[in-house]
Amino acid sequence: MGVPPAEAVARHAEAAASVTGDAWVRYPGDPEYPYRRFVVDAHGGPWKIVDNRFVMGDAHGTVRFDHYAPDTPGGPSVDHWGTITVDYLMTGGPIAVVSGVRSDDVPANQRRATLTFYMSPQGHRFDRMGFSWGVVDARCQQMGTGPAPFSPASAGPSGRFLKGYTVRDAPLPIPSGEVSPPADPPGCTY
């Protein structure tokens, strides 16, 4: 006798990976205006099986990001917010790779964003994260190809730390039986 559908959905939800949190980080590529804030709420997995074929992207959620900097050189710093709609999440221990599509005004071939989050066992003040623009060539990023978590958590412009990142690891959903590989990745337009 099979598992009832409601119970199967509940088991899948329990096994889903997630990364949540809110932290300021210091971006080493911008020593004059280093503050970046990332608020993440991502859940799910890297893939799903549809009609016996791997389909990349089985996650949902958002990442909001802020670059605290002046609009004009020498002016007062202000918040510059953007949003990423999450469609991919993979975890391994205290590390998560998150991918999604940016909704801010960037060229079409740079709309796919990839981020990495590291939850430090020493506490959230030692968390780290990386993002696929700035230090990394952001053109045509593919789902799941995140950079190393190069930015350390930091006190923000007000001098206080936020809560940091929590990575909830989950085993990869490995199917049994014959399953076709994923289709080739899409082009760089979204």
Number of C-alpha atoms within 10 A of each C-alpha: 3 5 9 8 9 9 10 12 12 11 12 13 12 10 17 22 24 24 27 20 18 20 27 30 26 22 24 15 12 12 9 9 16 19 22 24 23 24 18 25 18 25 24 25 25 24 21 19 17 10 9 13 15 17 16 20 20 18 25 19 20 22 23 16 20 17 19 20 19 14 12 8 8 8 9 10 15 12 14 14 14 15 18 22 19 26 24 24 30 27 25 15 12 17 22 26 26 33 32 26 20 22 12 11 9 10 10 14 14 20 22 25 25 27 23 26 30 29 22 17 9 8 11 20 20 15 25 25 26 23 24 21 15 12 14 13 10 17 16 16 21 17 22 22 15 21 18 18 18 19 23 19 27 25 16 18 14 6 8 11 17 18 16 26 28 22 21 19 18 17 13 15 14 9 11 6 7 8 13 13 12 13 10 7 9 10 10 15 11 11
